[in-house]
């Protein structure tokens, strides 16, 4: 960051939805998962600011321009019997990387977790994304290779919900 650069982290506002949505698409392209993006700005707005919000977001601005976002929600640990903070996605626009913005976003999320008395702060990382893995280790995160994400979606979700066997 140059001395003239001003970076600020703040809670997302409804006027940020288009910026966040655009970065979600950029993130999907980076992860080679753009074919999975079906989210619309309207759906994102509802998830963040609707009658029953299911997630929250913070944004980071460089000189007034939204250049990063983090979307998160609470989960619950049965072992700790405390809520946790789960980071779904953190993204910094390519041209703004290497300036410490990602670290500042994680620090703010950690502050939120502490303020809310969360027992832990967690997220996932793709196993091929070595720069991200090294970055996360650098901020003190334990990358837990023994854990695997299980996911049921689409037709498999409907089949499981109906009680049918695969």
ZATIGU-930658 format. One record per atom (N, C-alpha, C): residue number from 0; residue in three letters; atom name; x, y, z. Coordinates in steps of 0.02 Angstrom, whole numbers, always signed. Last residue first. Layout:
PT,nr,rest,atom,x,y,z
PT,NUM,ALA,CA,X,Y,Z .
...
***
This chain:
PT,nr,rest,atom,x,y,z
PT,165,UNK,N,-1480,-2224,-157 .
PT,165,UNK,CA,-1441,-2212,-218 .
PT,165,UNK,C,-1425,-2276,-254 .
PT,164,UNK,N,-1648,-2234,-100 .
PT,164,UNK,CA,-1577,-2254,-95 .
PT,164,UNK,C,-1543,-2242,-162 .
PT,163,UNK,N,-1762,-2109,-43 .
PT,163,UNK,CA,-1740,-2159,-92 .
PT,163,UNK,C,-1667,-2174,-81 .
PT,162,UNK,N,-1802,-2006,+35 .
PT,162,UNK,CA,-1792,-2070,+68 .
PT,162,UNK,C,-1769,-2125,+21 .
PT,161,UNK,N,-1810,-1882,-15 .
PT,161,UNK,CA,-1868,-1925,-27 .
PT,161,UNK,C,-1862,-1992,+8 .
PT,160,UNK,N,-1684,-1831,+14 .
PT,160,UNK,CA,-1742,-1803,+49 .
PT,160,UNK,C,-1804,-1848,+41 .
PT,159,UNK,N,-1608,-1901,-81 .
PT,159,UNK,CA,-1598,-1914,-9 .
PT,159,UNK,C,-1659,-1890,+31 .
PT,158,UNK,N,-1659,-1842,-198 .
PT,158,UNK,CA,-1665,-1914,-188 .
PT,158,UNK,C,-1657,-1931,-114 .
PT,157,UNK,N,-1622,-1709,-182 .
PT,157,UNK,CA,-1694,-1726,-187 .
PT,157,UNK,C,-1704,-1800,-173 .
PT,156,UNK,N,-1483,-1726,-182 .
PT,156,UNK,CA,-1517,-1698,-124 .
PT,156,UNK,C,-1591,-1716,-125 .
PT,155,UNK,N,-1462,-1775,-311 .
PT,155,UNK,CA,-1444,-1817,-253 .
PT,155,UNK,C,-1477,-1792,-189 .
PT,154,UNK,N,-1500,-1666,-389 .
PT,154,UNK,CA,-1540,-1727,-390 .
PT,154,UNK,C,-1525,-1772,-331 .
PT,153,UNK,N,-1423,-1544,-285 .
PT,153,UNK,CA,-1460,-1561,-346 .
PT,153,UNK,C,-1503,-1622,-339 .
PT,152,UNK,N,-1310,-1617,-162 .
PT,152,UNK,CA,-1341,-1561,-198 .
PT,152,UNK,C,-1381,-1588,-257 .
PT,151,UNK,N,-1209,-1645,-28 .
PT,151,UNK,CA,-1265,-1674,-65 .
PT,151,UNK,C,-1302,-1615,-96 .
PT,150,UNK,N,-1043,-1664,+25 .
PT,150,UNK,CA,-1094,-1621,-4 .
PT,150,UNK,C,-1146,-1662,-39 .
PT,149,UNK,N,-913,-1655,+140 .
PT,149,UNK,CA,-964,-1697,+109 .
PT,149,UNK,C,-1019,-1651,+85 .
PT,148,UNK,N,-742,-1622,+151 .
PT,148,UNK,CA,-808,-1593,+146 .
PT,148,UNK,C,-854,-1644,+112 .
PT,147,UNK,N,-632,-1699,+266 .
PT,147,UNK,CA,-656,-1692,+197 .
PT,147,UNK,C,-726,-1664,+199 .
PT,146,UNK,N,-487,-1696,+366 .
PT,146,UNK,CA,-558,-1681,+359 .
PT,146,UNK,C,-575,-1673,+286 .
PT,145,UNK,N,-351,-1707,+367 .
PT,145,UNK,CA,-389,-1767,+383 .
PT,145,UNK,C,-465,-1757,+376 .
PT,144,UNK,N,-294,-1583,+346 .
PT,144,UNK,CA,-299,-1629,+289 .
PT,144,UNK,C,-341,-1691,+304 .
PT,143,UNK,N,-322,-1432,+395 .
PT,143,UNK,CA,-336,-1498,+423 .
PT,143,UNK,C,-347,-1550,+368 .
PT,142,UNK,N,-222,-1304,+430 .
PT,142,UNK,CA,-254,-1335,+373 .
PT,142,UNK,C,-261,-1409,+392 .
PT,141,UNK,N,-236,-1183,+550 .
PT,141,UNK,CA,-218,-1253,+541 .
PT,141,UNK,C,-256,-1279,+480 .
PT,140,UNK,N,-180,-1015,+537 .
PT,140,UNK,CA,-232,-1065,+528 .
PT,140,UNK,C,-201,-1135,+523 .
PT,139,UNK,N,-90,-909,+544 .
PT,139,UNK,CA,-99,-952,+603 .
PT,139,UNK,C,-152,-1005,+596 .
PT,138,UNK,N,-61,-843,+432 .
PT,138,UNK,CA,-101,-805,+481 .
PT,138,UNK,C,-117,-848,+542 .
PT,137,UNK,N,+7,-940,+360 .
PT,137,UNK,CA,+44,-881,+383 .
PT,137,UNK,C,+6,-838,+432 .
PT,136,UNK,N,-92,-1025,+321 .
PT,136,UNK,CA,-45,-1048,+372 .
PT,136,UNK,C,-7,-989,+402 .
PT,135,UNK,N,-147,-941,+223 .
PT,135,UNK,CA,-186,-958,+283 .
PT,135,UNK,C,-141,-985,+339 .
PT,134,UNK,N,-40,-938,+130 .
PT,134,UNK,CA,-65,-876,+161 .
PT,134,UNK,C,-102,-891,+226 .
PT,133,UNK,N,-35,-1073,+94 .
PT,133,UNK,CA,+22,-1042,+128 .
PT,133,UNK,C,+2,-977,+163 .
PT,132,UNK,N,-162,-1083,+34 .
PT,132,UNK,CA,-144,-1126,+91 .
PT,132,UNK,C,-86,-1095,+130 .
PT,131,UNK,N,-148,-992,-72 .
PT,131,UNK,CA,-197,-979,-18 .
PT,131,UNK,C,-180,-1021,+43 .
PT,130,UNK,N,-47,-1056,-149 .
PT,130,UNK,CA,-36,-988,-122 .
PT,130,UNK,C,-85,-972,-65 .
PT,129,UNK,N,-113,-1183,-177 .
PT,129,UNK,CA,-56,-1179,-132 .
PT,129,UNK,C,-41,-1108,-107 .
PT,128,UNK,N,-243,-1247,-215 .
PT,128,UNK,CA,-229,-1176,-209 .
PT,128,UNK,C,-173,-1164,-158 .
PT,127,UNK,N,-280,-1378,-216 .
PT,127,UNK,CA,-231,-1357,-266 .
PT,127,UNK,C,-209,-1285,-259 .
PT,126,UNK,N,-378,-1391,-118 .
PT,126,UNK,CA,-313,-1423,-107 .
PT,126,UNK,C,-260,-1403,-157 .
PT,125,UNK,N,-466,-1245,-68 .
PT,125,UNK,CA,-455,-1297,-118 .
PT,125,UNK,C,-385,-1326,-112 .
PT,124,UNK,N,-520,-1226,+98 .
PT,124,UNK,CA,-476,-1203,+45 .
PT,124,UNK,C,-467,-1261,-4 .
PT,123,UNK,N,-642,-1165,+217 .
PT,123,UNK,CA,-612,-1218,+176 .
PT,123,UNK,C,-566,-1186,+124 .
PT,122,UNK,N,-646,-1106,+388 .
PT,122,UNK,CA,-660,-1099,+316 .
PT,122,UNK,C,-627,-1158,+281 .
PT,121,UNK,N,-685,-1041,+553 .
PT,121,UNK,CA,-665,-1092,+505 .
PT,121,UNK,C,-681,-1073,+434 .
PT,120,UNK,N,-664,-1007,+717 .
PT,120,UNK,CA,-672,-972,+653 .
PT,120,UNK,C,-643,-1020,+601 .
PT,119,UNK,N,-742,-1044,+875 .
PT,119,UNK,CA,-692,-1052,+823 .
PT,119,UNK,C,-712,-1014,+760 .
PT,118,UNK,N,-832,-1001,+968 .
PT,118,UNK,CA,-782,-1048,+990 .
PT,118,UNK,C,-727,-1060,+939 .
PT,117,UNK,N,-880,-830,+985 .
PT,117,UNK,CA,-877,-892,+946 .
PT,117,UNK,C,-821,-936,+971 .
PT,116,UNK,N,-920,-706,+1039 .
PT,116,UNK,CA,-904,-763,+1082 .
PT,116,UNK,C,-907,-829,+1045 .
PT,115,UNK,N,-924,-596,+960 .
PT,115,UNK,CA,-985,-637,+965 .
PT,115,UNK,C,-976,-700,+1006 .
PT,114,UNK,N,-794,-549,+964 .
PT,114,UNK,CA,-848,-506,+990 .
PT,114,UNK,C,-912,-547,+1001 .
PT,113,UNK,N,-730,-655,+895 .
PT,113,UNK,CA,-716,-643,+966 .
PT,113,UNK,C,-772,-602,+997 .
PT,112,UNK,N,-786,-639,+767 .
PT,112,UNK,CA,-793,-702,+802 .
PT,112,UNK,C,-781,-693,+877 .
PT,111,UNK,N,-741,-509,+738 .
PT,111,UNK,CA,-813,-522,+742 .
PT,111,UNK,C,-825,-587,+781 .
PT,110,UNK,N,-603,-535,+733 .
PT,110,UNK,CA,-630,-489,+784 .
PT,110,UNK,C,-705,-500,+793 .
PT,109,UNK,N,-600,-618,+622 .
PT,109,UNK,CA,-580,-645,+687 .
PT,109,UNK,C,-605,-600,+743 .
PT,108,UNK,N,-637,-523,+526 .
PT,108,UNK,CA,-681,-580,+539 .
PT,108,UNK,C,-664,-613,+606 .
PT,107,UNK,N,-524,-441,+532 .
PT,107,UNK,CA,-590,-414,+551 .
PT,107,UNK,C,-639,-470,+566 .
PT,106,UNK,N,-427,-532,+487 .
PT,106,UNK,CA,-421,-503,+554 .
PT,106,UNK,C,-489,-475,+577 .
PT,105,UNK,N,-471,-552,+357 .
PT,105,UNK,CA,-471,-608,+404 .
PT,105,UNK,C,-467,-583,+476 .
PT,104,UNK,N,-447,-422,+307 .
PT,104,UNK,CA,-515,-449,+306 .
PT,104,UNK,C,-520,-507,+356 .
PT,103,UNK,N,-309,-413,+321 .
PT,103,UNK,CA,-352,-367,+359 .
PT,103,UNK,C,-424,-392,+361 .
PT,102,UNK,N,-270,-513,+230 .
PT,102,UNK,CA,-253,-520,+301 .
PT,102,UNK,C,-297,-474,+344 .
PT,101,UNK,N,-316,-453,+112 .
PT,101,UNK,CA,-343,-518,+134 .
PT,101,UNK,C,-330,-529,+208 .
PT,100,UNK,N,-234,-338,+105 .
PT,100,UNK,CA,-307,-332,+114 .
PT,100,UNK,C,-338,-397,+139 .
PT,99,UNK,N,-101,-337,+75 .
PT,99,UNK,CA,-120,-351,+144 .
PT,99,UNK,C,-194,-347,+157 .
PT,98,UNK,N,-70,-328,-56 .
PT,98,UNK,CA,-68,-265,-17 .
PT,98,UNK,C,-88,-275,+56 .
PT,97,UNK,N,-89,-435,-137 .
PT,97,UNK,CA,-21,-421,-115 .
PT,97,UNK,C,-14,-357,-75 .
PT,96,UNK,N,-217,-377,-251 .
PT,96,UNK,CA,-185,-427,-208 .
PT,96,UNK,C,-114,-406,-190 .
PT,95,UNK,N,-281,-299,-340 .
PT,95,UNK,CA,-273,-272,-273 .
PT,95,UNK,C,-242,-321,-224 .
PT,94,UNK,N,-304,-362,-458 .
PT,94,UNK,CA,-262,-302,-460 .
PT,94,UNK,C,-247,-274,-391 .
PT,93,UNK,N,-398,-465,-416 .
PT,93,UNK,CA,-329,-480,-437 .
PT,93,UNK,C,-283,-419,-433 .
PT,92,UNK,N,-495,-437,-271 .
PT,92,UNK,CA,-485,-428,-343 .
PT,92,UNK,C,-411,-434,-360 .
PT,91,UNK,N,-514,-560,-153 .
PT,91,UNK,CA,-483,-495,-165 .
PT,91,UNK,C,-472,-491,-240 .
PT,90,UNK,N,-630,-649,-57 .
PT,90,UNK,CA,-601,-636,-123 .
PT,90,UNK,C,-574,-566,-125 .
PT,89,UNK,N,-693,-780,+34 .
PT,89,UNK,CA,-655,-718,+39 .
PT,89,UNK,C,-622,-708,-29 .
PT,88,UNK,N,-835,-874,+84 .
PT,88,UNK,CA,-790,-851,+31 .
PT,88,UNK,C,-757,-785,+51 .
PT,87,UNK,N,-875,-923,+211 .
PT,87,UNK,CA,-892,-958,+149 .
PT,87,UNK,C,-845,-939,+93 .
PT,86,UNK,N,-823,-945,+368 .
PT,86,UNK,CA,-810,-902,+310 .
PT,86,UNK,C,-824,-943,+247 .
PT,85,UNK,N,-911,-961,+512 .
PT,85,UNK,CA,-888,-997,+454 .
PT,85,UNK,C,-883,-949,+395 .
PT,84,UNK,N,-895,-956,+683 .
PT,84,UNK,CA,-901,-914,+624 .
PT,84,UNK,C,-872,-952,+565 .
PT,83,UNK,N,-995,-1048,+801 .
PT,83,UNK,CA,-933,-1031,+768 .
PT,83,UNK,C,-947,-984,+711 .
PT,82,UNK,N,-1069,-1072,+962 .
PT,82,UNK,CA,-1072,-1056,+891 .
PT,82,UNK,C,-1002,-1041,+866 .
PT,81,UNK,N,-1040,-1213,+1067 .
PT,81,UNK,CA,-1038,-1141,+1054 .
PT,81,UNK,C,-1044,-1130,+979 .
PT,80,UNK,N,-1005,-1340,+1109 .
PT,80,UNK,CA,-1072,-1313,+1125 .
PT,80,UNK,C,-1072,-1237,+1121 .
PT,79,UNK,N,-895,-1406,+1066 .
PT,79,UNK,CA,-884,-1346,+1107 .
PT,79,UNK,C,-949,-1319,+1137 .
PT,78,UNK,N,-957,-1512,+999 .
PT,78,UNK,CA,-904,-1526,+1047 .
PT,78,UNK,C,-892,-1467,+1093 .
PT,77,UNK,N,-1046,-1449,+913 .
PT,77,UNK,CA,-1074,-1490,+968 .
PT,77,UNK,C,-1020,-1505,+1020 .
PT,76,UNK,N,-1039,-1292,+850 .
PT,76,UNK,CA,-997,-1349,+868 .
PT,76,UNK,C,-1029,-1386,+926 .
PT,75,UNK,N,-1120,-1212,+717 .
PT,75,UNK,CA,-1122,-1231,+787 .
PT,75,UNK,C,-1079,-1292,+797 .
PT,74,UNK,N,-1108,-1060,+620 .
PT,74,UNK,CA,-1121,-1131,+625 .
PT,74,UNK,C,-1120,-1148,+700 .
PT,73,UNK,N,-1149,-907,+541 .
PT,73,UNK,CA,-1134,-945,+602 .
PT,73,UNK,C,-1150,-1019,+591 .
PT,72,UNK,N,-1062,-843,+395 .
PT,72,UNK,CA,-1122,-859,+433 .
PT,72,UNK,C,-1101,-897,+496 .
PT,71,UNK,N,-998,-736,+263 .
PT,71,UNK,CA,-992,-781,+319 .
PT,71,UNK,C,-1060,-793,+352 .
PT,70,UNK,N,-896,-667,+139 .
PT,70,UNK,CA,-964,-687,+156 .
PT,70,UNK,C,-960,-742,+209 .
PT,69,UNK,N,-799,-531,+100 .
PT,69,UNK,CA,-800,-594,+137 .
PT,69,UNK,C,-872,-607,+156 .
PT,68,UNK,N,-718,-442,-33 .
PT,68,UNK,CA,-776,-458,+8 .
PT,68,UNK,C,-763,-523,+46 .
PT,67,UNK,N,-636,-304,-113 .
PT,67,UNK,CA,-635,-369,-81 .
PT,67,UNK,C,-700,-379,-42 .
PT,66,UNK,N,-654,-180,-165 .
PT,66,UNK,CA,-604,-223,-198 .
PT,66,UNK,C,-600,-292,-167 .
PT,65,UNK,N,-744,-38,-190 .
PT,65,UNK,CA,-750,-104,-161 .
PT,65,UNK,C,-705,-152,-199 .
PT,64,UNK,N,-665,+117,-172 .
PT,64,UNK,CA,-686,+65,-219 .
PT,64,UNK,C,-688,-2,-184 .
PT,63,UNK,N,-612,+205,-77 .
PT,63,UNK,CA,-683,+209,-92 .
PT,63,UNK,C,-709,+157,-142 .
PT,62,UNK,N,-478,+165,-66 .
PT,62,UNK,CA,-494,+232,-91 .
PT,62,UNK,C,-566,+237,-115 .
PT,61,UNK,N,-536,+9,-59 .
PT,61,UNK,CA,-473,+45,-69 .
PT,61,UNK,C,-491,+111,-102 .
PT,60,UNK,N,-636,-80,+53 .
PT,60,UNK,CA,-632,-28,+2 .
PT,60,UNK,C,-562,+1,+1 .
PT,59,UNK,N,-710,-234,+86 .
PT,59,UNK,CA,-651,-192,+95 .
PT,59,UNK,C,-647,-143,+37 .
PT,58,UNK,N,-855,-294,+170 .
PT,58,UNK,CA,-819,-274,+110 .
PT,58,UNK,C,-759,-232,+129 .
PT,57,UNK,N,-940,-432,+240 .
PT,57,UNK,CA,-903,-371,+248 .
PT,57,UNK,C,-869,-356,+182 .
PT,56,UNK,N,-1099,-512,+262 .
PT,56,UNK,CA,-1038,-498,+223 .
PT,56,UNK,C,-1006,-434,+248 .
PT,55,UNK,N,-1199,-653,+311 .
PT,55,UNK,CA,-1177,-583,+317 .
PT,55,UNK,C,-1116,-574,+273 .
PT,54,UNK,N,-1346,-756,+289 .
PT,54,UNK,CA,-1274,-744,+292 .
PT,54,UNK,C,-1262,-669,+301 .
PT,53,UNK,N,-1480,-761,+284 .
PT,53,UNK,CA,-1446,-824,+301 .
PT,53,UNK,C,-1370,-815,+306 .
PT,52,UNK,N,-1616,-658,+335 .
PT,52,UNK,CA,-1548,-664,+307 .
PT,52,UNK,C,-1515,-729,+330 .
PT,51,UNK,N,-1766,-646,+312 .
PT,51,UNK,CA,-1731,-694,+354 .
PT,51,UNK,C,-1661,-705,+325 .
PT,50,UNK,N,-1794,-539,+226 .
PT,50,UNK,CA,-1831,-545,+290 .
PT,50,UNK,C,-1797,-593,+338 .
PT,49,UNK,N,-1630,-495,+158 .
PT,49,UNK,CA,-1701,-511,+156 .
PT,49,UNK,C,-1732,-515,+225 .
PT,48,UNK,N,-1493,-476,+149 .
PT,48,UNK,CA,-1534,-421,+177 .
PT,48,UNK,C,-1609,-434,+177 .
PT,47,UNK,N,-1427,-592,+102 .
PT,47,UNK,CA,-1393,-545,+146 .
PT,47,UNK,C,-1440,-498,+184 .
PT,46,UNK,N,-1520,-660,+24 .
PT,46,UNK,CA,-1480,-696,+73 .
PT,46,UNK,C,-1446,-652,+124 .
PT,45,UNK,N,-1568,-555,-57 .
PT,45,UNK,CA,-1613,-588,-11 .
PT,45,UNK,C,-1574,-625,+43 .
PT,44,UNK,N,-1451,-527,-131 .
PT,44,UNK,CA,-1482,-475,-89 .
PT,44,UNK,C,-1527,-506,-37 .
PT,43,UNK,N,-1439,-649,-198 .
PT,43,UNK,CA,-1387,-628,-151 .
PT,43,UNK,C,-1414,-575,-103 .
PT,42,UNK,N,-1553,-643,-278 .
PT,42,UNK,CA,-1546,-697,-229 .
PT,42,UNK,C,-1494,-679,-176 .
PT,41,UNK,N,-1520,-531,-356 .
PT,41,UNK,CA,-1581,-531,-314 .
PT,41,UNK,C,-1577,-584,-260 .
PT,40,UNK,N,-1406,-572,-424 .
PT,40,UNK,CA,-1401,-517,-376 .
PT,40,UNK,C,-1461,-516,-329 .
PT,39,UNK,N,-1401,-752,-426 .
PT,39,UNK,CA,-1419,-687,-455 .
PT,39,UNK,C,-1409,-633,-402 .
PT,38,UNK,N,-1311,-903,-451 .
PT,38,UNK,CA,-1333,-848,-407 .
PT,38,UNK,C,-1348,-785,-447 .
PT,37,UNK,N,-1252,-1001,-517 .
PT,37,UNK,CA,-1321,-986,-538 .
PT,37,UNK,C,-1349,-928,-497 .
PT,36,UNK,N,-1103,-1069,-552 .
PT,36,UNK,CA,-1133,-1007,-527 .
PT,36,UNK,C,-1202,-997,-558 .
PT,35,UNK,N,-1041,-1177,-610 .
PT,35,UNK,CA,-1084,-1190,-553 .
PT,35,UNK,C,-1121,-1128,-528 .
PT,34,UNK,N,-956,-1133,-707 .
PT,34,UNK,CA,-1015,-1170,-730 .
PT,34,UNK,C,-1064,-1185,-672 .
PT,33,UNK,N,-847,-1084,-638 .
PT,33,UNK,CA,-898,-1036,-661 .
PT,33,UNK,C,-961,-1071,-685 .
PT,32,UNK,N,-739,-1144,-582 .
PT,32,UNK,CA,-805,-1170,-563 .
PT,32,UNK,C,-861,-1125,-588 .
PT,31,UNK,N,-606,-1105,-574 .
PT,31,UNK,CA,-628,-1147,-630 .
PT,31,UNK,C,-695,-1180,-616 .
PT,30,UNK,N,-574,-1011,-484 .
PT,30,UNK,CA,-575,-1080,-459 .
PT,30,UNK,C,-596,-1130,-513 .
PT,29,UNK,N,-590,-897,-564 .
PT,29,UNK,CA,-524,-914,-537 .
PT,29,UNK,C,-520,-987,-515 .
PT,28,UNK,N,-729,-903,-582 .
PT,28,UNK,CA,-684,-910,-640 .
PT,28,UNK,C,-615,-930,-616 .
PT,27,UNK,N,-769,-881,-450 .
PT,27,UNK,CA,-787,-943,-483 .
PT,27,UNK,C,-743,-955,-544 .
PT,26,UNK,N,-722,-750,-433 .
PT,26,UNK,CA,-696,-804,-391 .
PT,26,UNK,C,-709,-871,-425 .
PT,25,UNK,N,-804,-681,-524 .
PT,25,UNK,CA,-731,-682,-533 .
PT,25,UNK,C,-699,-739,-494 .
PT,24,UNK,N,-928,-703,-459 .
PT,24,UNK,CA,-917,-730,-527 .
PT,24,UNK,C,-841,-734,-541 .
PT,23,UNK,N,-904,-631,-343 .
PT,23,UNK,CA,-919,-703,-339 .
PT,23,UNK,C,-907,-736,-406 .
PT,22,UNK,N,-890,-504,-396 .
PT,22,UNK,CA,-830,-537,-369 .
PT,22,UNK,C,-842,-612,-359 .
PT,21,UNK,N,-1022,-479,-431 .
PT,21,UNK,CA,-971,-479,-483 .
PT,21,UNK,C,-908,-514,-459 .
PT,20,UNK,N,-1080,-481,-302 .
PT,20,UNK,CA,-1099,-531,-353 .
PT,20,UNK,C,-1046,-535,-407 .
PT,19,UNK,N,-1021,-367,-246 .
PT,19,UNK,CA,-1007,-434,-217 .
PT,19,UNK,C,-1024,-488,-269 .
PT,18,UNK,N,-1076,-267,-328 .
PT,18,UNK,CA,-1003,-276,-324 .
PT,18,UNK,C,-985,-346,-298 .
PT,17,UNK,N,-1212,-283,-302 .
PT,17,UNK,CA,-1187,-292,-371 .
PT,17,UNK,C,-1111,-303,-371 .
PT,16,UNK,N,-1217,-256,-161 .
PT,16,UNK,CA,-1234,-322,-188 .
PT,16,UNK,C,-1207,-333,-258 .
PT,15,UNK,N,-1199,-134,-104 .
PT,15,UNK,CA,-1139,-172,-120 .
PT,15,UNK,C,-1154,-237,-157 .
PT,14,UNK,N,-1318,-81,-63 .
PT,14,UNK,CA,-1288,-52,-123 .
PT,14,UNK,C,-1225,-88,-145 .
PT,13,UNK,N,-1341,-147,+60 .
PT,13,UNK,CA,-1377,-168,-1 .
PT,13,UNK,C,-1347,-140,-66 .
PT,12,UNK,N,-1175,-169,+130 .
PT,12,UNK,CA,-1240,-134,+127 .
PT,12,UNK,C,-1276,-157,+63 .
PT,11,UNK,N,-1060,-251,+238 .
PT,11,UNK,CA,-1090,-241,+173 .
PT,11,UNK,C,-1158,-207,+181 .
PT,10,UNK,N,-960,-167,+360 .
PT,10,UNK,CA,-1014,-214,+344 .
PT,10,UNK,C,-1042,-198,+275 .
PT,9,UNK,N,-788,-131,+310 .
PT,9,UNK,CA,-853,-113,+338 .
PT,9,UNK,C,-904,-166,+323 .
PT,8,UNK,N,-623,-76,+302 .
PT,8,UNK,CA,-668,-134,+304 .
PT,8,UNK,C,-732,-112,+339 .
PT,7,UNK,N,-518,+22,+199 .
PT,7,UNK,CA,-565,+19,+255 .
PT,7,UNK,C,-609,-42,+247 .
PT,6,UNK,N,-372,+102,+149 .
PT,6,UNK,CA,-410,+39,+148 .
PT,6,UNK,C,-454,+37,+209 .
PT,5,UNK,N,-298,+219,+51 .
PT,5,UNK,CA,-340,+213,+111 .
PT,5,UNK,C,-381,+149,+102 .
PT,4,UNK,N,-143,+269,-9 .
PT,4,UNK,CA,-196,+219,-11 .
PT,4,UNK,C,-232,+217,+55 .
PT,3,UNK,N,-36,+351,+4 .
PT,3,UNK,CA,-98,+384,-15 .
PT,3,UNK,C,-157,+334,-18 .
PT,2,UNK,N,+70,+268,+32 .
PT,2,UNK,CA,+47,+312,+86 .
PT,2,UNK,C,-19,+346,+69 .
PT,1,UNK,N,+27,+109,-41 .
PT,1,UNK,CA,+63,+172,-40 .
PT,1,UNK,C,+34,+216,+16 .
PT,0,UNK,N,+42,-59,+0 .
PT,0,UNK,CA,+0,+0,+0 .
PT,0,UNK,C,+44,+62,+0 .
***
